[in-house]
Amino acid sequence: MTSHQDQTAAAPANGESANPGWLLLIYRVPPEPTRLRSTVWRRIKSLGAIYLQNSVAALPASPAAERSLRRLRKEITDMSGTAMLISAAVLAGEADVRGAFQAARNAEYEETSARTSCGGSRRSTTRTTSPMPNSKRTRSTW
């Protein structure tokens, strides 16, 4: 038996969807070279997706999220991996998925706040330095 909250999320009173649903990227990347896995992980993190389990990332459905995940799916297949992009509704456990997503956003906010805070100041202190000859452009914090 599902909880009242799950039933409410699955069947809103007005007959319309209470939320846009979720996009799931289910993928497999070759084990070698390991940089491929790191690349995919960084991209998923940069999109703000959460992992529901290994190699299953979720984002709230939106046109922008779909475009980004389609691009990432193409990158994964270009690296000889496999990937499926699925649009889904949570039938049970919606509060858990939303809670995990919100917790990830809160942690991201705290990390950003701590990184940009300078003596209690809220202004950003990150600058880009000029590249030195034969070196890559670097970012530094004052």
Secondary structure, DSSP 8 states (H G I E B T S, - for coil): ---HHHHHHHS-TTSS-SS--EEEEEEE--SSSHHHHHHHHHHHHHHT-EEEETTEEEEE--HHHHHHHHHHHHHHHHTT-EEEEEEE--SS-HHHHHHHHHHHHHHHHHHHHHHH-BTTB-S--EEE----TTS---EEE-
